[in-house]
Structures are given as C-alpha cells and as structure tokens.
Amino acid sequence: MARPKVVLPENGILEDKLLKEMEEISNDDIDWRDGKVWSLVYHATDKHTEMLKKAYTMFFSKNALSPIAFPSLKKFETEVISMVIDLFGGDKRCCGSMTSGGTESIVMAIKTYRDWAKDKLPDIKEPEMVLPSSAHPAFDKGADYFGVKAVRVPVDKNTHRADVKAMEEALTKNTILMVGSACDFPRGVVDPISELASIAQSHGIGMHVDSCLGGFMLPFVKRLGYEVPDFDFSVPGVTSISADIHKYGYGAKGSSTILYRKERIWKYQFSVYTDWSGGVYISTTMRGTRPGGAIAAAWAALRSLGMDGYLNLTKIVMDATEKLIAGINQIPELYIIAKPVMSVFSFTSDKINVFHVGDVMDEKGWHLDRIQFPNALHMMVNPHHAQIVDTFLKDLRDAVKEVAENPQKTSEGDSAIYGMVASLPDRDKVKDYIINFLKSQYKIK
C-alpha cells in the first residue's frame, strides 16, 4: 500500500480559506490558555504576548547572520546579552550570543570547550565532560555532535542534587568540562554549583551551569527572599551559563542565551571559513540564518517587563507554587520529590500508581508530563496557573481517590507508554521503540 502524500496545489489557496483551514487544524492542539497544561508554554499576560507578536513581526524578514546589514538586530542582541550578564552577576569581561533555544546554547558550549581543549590541552584526544544524571539530554546530543564523551554520575539519592564527591571521582585526565543545573528539569533542584565550580577551577577545566529553565526565575526568586544556592558568575570557577529567554523570560519562542566569563573562551564558539568562493563566511552559533523576529522580541520582553515586571510575575508564580506544593503534600498518597527551589517540581506515590493518576487527570482535561526514575508527574507553574490552583487540587484529590479505589485499573495513552519505557531493563530496546514511535508520528495520516 502506497503512502499517502501531499503535493503542491495546482492553484494557490485564497488567504481567508487558508487561514480558516489552519484554525480548524489547530483545534486538535492542547488548549493551554485555560491553565490545564503544565509544560511547553510560558505566558506572562495576553497584553505582553500581543506586544511580542508586534515586535516579532516588525523584524520578521530580517536575518541576524549579518550584523552589518541589520545593525538593529546587532543592537538588540548585544543589549540582551549585556542585560542577562548583569542579571547573572557578570562583569565587562563576560560575553556571549543569542541562540534558538536551550539545546543550541548547550551544544554550542560543548563545541566551545572541545575546541578550547584542542588548543590549550592538545594531549587530550578523547575529551570527556562530567555531569549529573539529572542534566538535560541536550548534553548527550552535543556529545554525539561534537565527539565529547558524556560521563553521567548518579545524583544524591536523598536530595536529587549532583553528588559532589562522585562527580570529582569521575574526573579523568581527559575531562575538559563539568556541568551543573540551576535548576534541573526533573525535580526543580539546584545543584551545588559552588562546590562543583571549585573542583573545576582547581583542575583547570570548564564549569558550565545549565540555567536554561531557571535563569529567569532564580535571580528574582532570590530577590523575593527565598533561599537560592549561588549558581551564576558570582561563583568563582563558573565559566559559562545557558539561560532561555523564551521560558521564564517570557520572550517569543526561539530565544536563548549562551554566556561566557571571558572572551577568550567565547571565540572558540565561532565558525570561520575564509577560502570559499562565495566570500568569507562566519557564524557565531550553530545556525547560519538567524530569524530577526525572535531576537527583537527577546529585547522587547526584557525592556518591557524590567526588574519590577519580572519580580511581580515571579511572586505570582511562587505564591501559586507554594499553594500547589502544600496542597499536594496534604494528599496522603502523594509527596513532592526532593526540595524544589522554584516553580518546577514533580510528585509521586509509594502507595498507588502515579501514572494512573495522570490518566485520570487527562480525562479531566489536565495535561501533566510523565517522568521516570522514579515514576512521577511533573509540573512547571506559570502566572496563568494562579487562577486554577484550587480547581486543580480538587481534581487531583478526586483522581487519587479514584485510583486508590480501583488499583487494578490499567494505563492507557501516555501513561502506558511511559510505564513501559520506565520498566524495561534493556535500554537499547527502549531507544528503538521510541525512534519507531517518533517516526510514526511524522507520517501523513
């Protein structure tokens, strides 16, 4: 049986009809606006989003590949980097670039340290980086891309933070980089960055802090009086930081930053080719073409919100987070894992199947991500969640009660997939399964 296919229409479709068709297609997407989705979307206010759209559209056709052709984008990017460096306690020696997202920021850091080590540590032929098991998979992607071995070290079983002693013991003569998260995705904890950075500094290697998720929350959470471990350029030994503007920076999708303590490290990020017949080619990041809209919208987001705007949004988010965590901990069957520092956390159960709870919550219209080791449900709180905390907790209590009263209930959908994935001992088979599943998702139905 031949695969179905879509071909170019013989005649172009009229705008009104086309936009109506697109609107109908989007009806199957998750509706995040009612607050029932706890991932993927970061939303400050409707007014802020409309401003971002205008800023993005204004620079829609411009390309940041050439800072000479579009000095406006150069101004936006350099000022964004300056504002973020200041937020992270950096000085005038710090520098960096905007990227398309956390993954690009992370893989650029890996490329940078690999090339730095080639130059400064030429005896290392098989470079390695040491990172906690909780670090984002983008580091493994970067390891694959740039030939740097990722040495993952189990986190502390109680705190779920990086195990400092085990991380140090994992260092070898080939180690060029250590990694810590602030905060990590699974539990919302901040690794002991000061201790890790001290070790990295004593060994003369890089120390990268992945703050893609927490970078635009933790500084403001700390200003509000919460206890936040030191994680930024104020910590001696931290040599680079990644932070996403399109997460809690409330920028448009496609905006992140990769920052370095010193320019002499940053230069290894660049790709320069001087002998091409098309002229000299240089790019600062992974991409050649860099959409101007995302850069302009990031600048607009930072400028429009300012310190007071971010503090106000952070207070709303943290108030909601505290209420959610307290409410979940009051349900006897559930508990929060570790001690999350900000608005990202997960919860699980030793008494009932928490993935079954996720199924019931799905039926009630909620969408909670499933994570593993241990199986848990994951939440990232946004300002628009503040209005639905009580409703969520009521539905969660009802879902837990239903699962407790029906322990033989089987999982379906996401829970079935994640339950199977988490339980299989042969991880190569899990990888093959996921690849085949993903391939099936991109076939025309």
C-alpha positions in Angstrom: 0.0 0.0 0.0 1.5 3.3 -1.1 2.0 6.0 1.5 -0.4 9.0 1.3 1.2 12.2 0.2 0.5 15.9 0.0 1.6 17.8 -3.1 1.6 21.5 -4.1 -1.9 22.6 -5.1 -2.3 23.5 -8.7 -3.6 26.9 -7.8 -2.8 28.9 -4.7 -5.4 28.9 -1.9 -7.1 32.2 -1.0 -6.0 33.7 2.3 -9.3 33.5 4.1 -9.8 29.9 3.2 -6.3 29.0 4.1 -6.4 30.7 7.5 -9.7 29.1 8.3 -8.2 25.7 7.4 -5.2 26.3 9.7 -7.5 27.3 12.5 -9.5 24.1 12.1 -6.3 22.1 12.1 -5.2 23.7 15.4 -8.4 22.5 17.1 -6.6 19.3 17.9 -3.8 21.1 19.8 -3.8 21.3 23.5 -5.5 24.5 24.7 -3.0 25.9 27.2 -4.9 29.1 27.8 -7.2 27.6 30.4 -4.2 26.7 32.6 -4.6 22.9 32.3 -1.2 22.4 30.6 1.9 22.4 32.9 4.7 22.5 30.3 5.8 23.7 26.9 4.2 27.2 27.1 5.4 30.2 29.2 2.8 33.0 29.2 3.1 36.3 31.2 -0.1 38.1 30.1 -2.2 38.4 27.0 -1.1 42.1 26.6 2.6 41.0 26.8 2.1 38.4 24.2 0.4 40.8 21.8 3.4 43.1 22.2 5.8 40.3 21.5 3.9 39.5 18.3 4.2 43.1 17.1 7.9 43.2 17.9 8.5 39.9 16.2 6.5 40.8 13.1 8.4 44.2 12.8 11.6 42.3 12.2 10.1 39.2 10.7 12.1 39.3 7.4 15.5 40.4 8.9 18.4 38.0 9.3 21.0 38.3 12.1 23.5 36.3 10.1 24.9 39.7 9.0 25.4 42.3 11.8 26.5 44.8 9.1 23.3 44.5 7.1 21.0 44.7 10.1 22.6 46.8 12.8 19.2 46.9 14.6 19.5 43.2 15.3 23.1 43.6 16.4 22.0 46.3 18.9 19.2 44.0 20.2 21.4 41.0 20.7 24.3 42.8 22.3 22.0 44.6 24.7 20.1 41.4 25.5 23.4 39.7 26.3 24.5 42.7 28.5 21.3 42.7 30.5 21.4 38.9 31.1 25.1 39.1 32.1 24.3 41.8 34.6 21.4 39.6 35.9 23.9 36.8 36.5 26.5 38.8 38.3 28.9 39.1 35.4 31.3 41.9 34.6 32.5 43.7 31.5 34.7 40.7 30.6 31.7 38.5 30.2 30.2 37.9 26.7 28.0 35.6 24.7 25.5 35.0 22.0 21.8 34.5 21.5 20.6 31.1 20.2 17.4 29.5 19.2 16.9 27.7 22.5 18.4 25.7 25.3 19.6 22.8 23.2 21.5 25.1 20.8 23.0 27.0 23.8 24.2 23.8 25.4 25.6 22.2 22.3 27.4 25.5 21.5 29.0 25.3 24.9 30.2 21.8 24.3 31.6 22.8 20.9 33.4 25.7 22.5 35.0 23.7 25.3 36.0 21.0 22.8 37.8 23.5 20.6 39.3 25.3 23.6 40.7 22.0 24.8 42.2 21.2 21.3 44.1 24.4 21.5 45.0 24.6 25.2 45.1 20.9 26.2 46.4 19.2 23.0 47.3 16.0 24.7 43.6 15.2 25.2 42.5 13.2 22.2 39.2 11.8 23.6 37.6 14.7 25.6 35.1 14.0 28.3 32.6 16.0 30.3 31.3 15.0 33.7 27.6 15.8 34.5 24.9 14.6 36.9 22.4 12.0 35.7 19.7 14.7 36.0 21.3 17.0 33.5 19.3 17.7 30.3 19.7 15.2 27.4 20.8 18.2 25.2 24.3 17.4 26.7 24.1 13.9 25.2 23.1 15.4 21.9 26.0 17.7 22.0 28.3 14.8 22.9 27.1 13.0 19.8 27.5 16.0 17.6 31.0 17.1 18.8 32.7 13.9 19.9 32.8 14.7 23.6 32.1 11.7 25.8 29.3 12.4 28.4 30.1 10.8 31.8 26.9 10.8 33.7 27.1 10.4 37.5 24.2 9.4 39.7 22.7 12.1 41.8 22.4 12.0 45.6 19.5 9.6 46.4 18.0 11.9 49.0 18.5 15.4 47.7 18.5 14.5 43.9 21.3 17.1 43.5 24.6 16.4 41.9 26.8 14.2 44.2 29.9 16.4 44.5 32.3 13.6 45.7 31.1 11.2 43.0 31.5 14.0 40.3 35.0 14.7 41.4 35.9 11.0 41.4 34.6 10.7 37.8 37.2 13.2 36.6 40.0 11.8 34.4 42.9 13.2 32.5 40.5 13.6 29.6 37.9 15.7 31.4 37.5 19.2 29.9 34.2 20.2 31.4 32.0 19.8 34.4 28.2 20.5 34.3 25.6 21.5 36.9 21.9 22.6 36.6 20.2 25.6 38.1 17.5 24.3 38.3 17.3 20.8 36.8 14.2 19.8 34.8 13.1 16.6 36.7 12.9 17.9 40.3 13.5 21.7 40.2 16.6 21.5 42.4 19.8 23.5 42.1 23.0 21.5 42.0 25.8 22.5 44.4 27.4 24.8 41.9 29.9 26.5 44.2 31.4 23.1 45.2 31.5 21.8 41.6 33.0 25.1 40.3 35.7 25.0 42.9 36.7 21.5 41.7 36.6 22.5 38.1 38.7 25.6 38.8 41.3 23.5 40.7 41.6 21.2 37.7 41.8 24.0 35.2 38.7 22.9 33.3 35.4 24.5 32.3 32.3 24.7 34.5 29.0 25.1 32.7 25.8 26.0 34.5 22.7 24.9 32.7 20.2 27.6 33.7 18.0 27.3 30.6 15.0 26.6 32.8 15.8 28.6 35.9 17.8 31.5 34.6 14.9 34.0 34.5 13.3 32.8 37.8 16.1 32.2 40.3 17.5 35.7 40.4 14.1 37.1 41.1 13.1 34.3 43.5 16.2 35.2 45.5 15.3 38.9 45.5 11.9 37.9 46.9 13.6 36.4 49.9 13.6 32.7 49.0 16.7 30.7 49.7 18.6 30.1 46.4 22.0 28.5 46.2 24.6 30.5 44.4 24.9 29.5 40.7 26.0 32.4 38.5 29.1 34.3 37.6 29.4 35.5 41.2 30.7 31.9 41.9 34.4 31.6 41.2 35.1 28.9 38.7 31.8 29.2 36.8 33.0 29.7 33.2 29.7 29.6 31.2 25.9 29.8 31.7 23.0 28.9 29.4 19.6 30.6 30.0 16.4 30.6 27.9 14.5 33.9 27.4 11.6 32.0 25.8 10.9 30.2 29.1 10.5 32.3 32.3 12.0 35.3 30.4 8.6 35.4 28.6 10.2 36.0 25.2 8.9 34.6 21.9 9.8 31.0 21.0 13.3 30.7 19.6 15.4 32.8 22.0 18.1 31.7 24.5 21.5 32.8 25.6 24.9 31.2 26.0 27.3 33.3 28.1 31.0 33.0 28.9 33.0 34.6 31.7 35.8 35.6 29.3 36.0 36.5 25.6 39.0 34.2 25.2 36.6 31.2 25.7 33.8 32.6 23.6 36.0 32.8 20.5 36.1 29.0 20.2 32.3 29.0 19.6 32.7 30.8 16.3 32.9 29.0 12.9 35.0 30.8 10.3 35.7 29.8 6.7 37.9 32.1 4.7 38.5 30.2 1.4 35.0 29.8 0.0 34.3 31.3 -3.5 31.3 32.9 -2.0 33.4 35.0 0.3 34.4 34.9 3.9 31.8 33.1 6.0 31.5 33.4 9.7 28.7 32.4 12.1 28.7 32.8 15.9 26.3 29.9 16.6 25.0 26.6 15.1 22.7 28.3 12.6 23.6 30.5 9.7 20.3 32.3 9.2 19.1 33.6 12.5 15.5 35.0 12.5 15.4 38.6 13.5 11.9 38.4 15.0 13.0 36.2 17.9 15.9 38.4 18.8 13.8 41.6 18.6 11.1 40.1 20.7 13.6 39.0 23.4 14.9 42.5 23.6 11.3 43.8 23.8 10.4 41.3 26.5 13.3 42.3 28.8 12.8 46.0 28.2 9.0 46.0 28.6 8.9 43.9 31.8 12.0 45.3 33.6 13.0 44.3 37.1 9.7 45.2 38.6 7.7 43.3 36.0 9.8 40.1 36.5 9.5 40.4 40.3 5.7 40.8 40.1 5.4 37.8 37.8 7.7 35.7 39.9 5.7 36.5 43.0 2.5 35.3 41.3 4.2 32.1 40.2 5.8 31.4 43.6 2.6 32.0 45.5 0.8 29.6 43.2 3.7 27.1 43.5 3.7 27.1 47.3 0.0 26.6 47.3 0.2 23.7 44.9 3.1 22.0 46.8 1.3 22.4 50.1 -2.0 21.0 48.6 -0.2 18.0 47.0 1.6 17.2 50.3 -1.7 17.2 52.1 -2.9 14.3 49.9 -1.7 11.2 52.0 -0.9 9.1 48.9 1.3 11.7 47.3 4.6 13.6 48.1 6.9 16.1 46.4 10.3 14.7 45.4 13.3 16.5 47.0 13.1 20.2 47.8 12.4 22.3 44.6 13.9 25.8 44.7 11.4 27.5 42.3 8.3 26.8 40.3 9.3 23.4 38.8 8.7 20.2 40.7 7.4 16.6 40.5 5.4 14.4 42.7 5.0 10.7 43.1 3.5 8.0 45.4 4.6 4.9 47.2 1.0 3.7 47.6 -0.7 4.0 44.2 0.4 4.1 40.6 1.0 7.7 39.9 0.8 7.2 36.1 -2.8 6.0 36.6 -3.4 9.3 38.4 -2.1 11.0 35.3 -4.6 9.1 33.2 -7.5 10.2 35.3 -6.2 13.8 35.2 -6.1 13.5 31.4 -9.7 12.5 31.4 -10.5 15.6 33.4 -8.8 17.8 30.8 -5.4 18.3 32.5 -2.0 17.6 30.9 0.9 16.6 33.2 4.2 15.4 31.9 5.3 11.9 33.0 8.9 11.4 34.1 10.8 8.4 35.3 13.3 7.1 37.9 11.1 7.2 39.9 7.8 7.4 38.0 6.3 10.8 38.7 4.1 13.6 37.4 5.8 16.9 36.5 4.7 20.5 36.8 6.0 23.9 35.7 4.0 26.8 37.1 3.2 29.9 35.1 1.4 33.1 36.0 -1.8 32.0 34.3 -1.9 28.9 36.6 -2.6 31.1 39.6 -6.3 31.2 38.9 -6.9 27.5 38.7 -4.9 26.1 41.7 -7.9 25.2 43.8 -9.6 23.5 40.8 -6.5 21.5 40.0 -6.1 20.4 43.6 -9.7 19.3 43.9 -9.5 17.3 40.6 -6.2 15.8 41.8 -7.7 14.7 45.1 -10.6 13.1 43.2 -8.2 11.4 40.8 -6.1 9.9 43.6 -9.3 8.7 45.4 -10.5 7.0 42.1 -7.1 5.3 41.6 -6.9 4.2 45.2 -10.3 2.6 44.9 -9.5 0.9 41.6 -6.0 -0.4 41.9 -6.4 -2.8 39.0 -7.1 0.0 36.5 -4.7 -0.3 33.6 -2.8 2.6 32.0 -3.6 4.0 28.6 -2.1 6.6 26.3 1.0 8.5 27.6 0.9 6.6 30.9 1.1 3.2 29.2 4.0 4.3 27.1 5.9 5.9 29.9 5.2 3.0 32.2 6.5 0.5 29.7 9.6 2.7 28.9 10.5 3.1 32.6 10.1 -0.7 33.4 12.2 -2.2 30.5 15.7 -3.1 31.6 17.0 -3.2 28.0 17.5 0.5 27.3 18.6 -0.2 23.7 15.2 -1.7 23.0 13.6 1.3 24.6 15.6 3.6 22.3 14.5 1.6 19.2 10.9 1.7 20.4 10.9 5.5 20.9 12.6 6.0 17.4 9.9 3.9 15.7 7.2 5.7 17.7 8.5 9.1 16.7 8.8 8.1 13.1 5.2 7.1 13.1 4.1 10.5 14.5 5.5 12.3 11.4 3.8 10.1 8.8 0.9 11.7 6.9 -2.3 10.1 8.1 
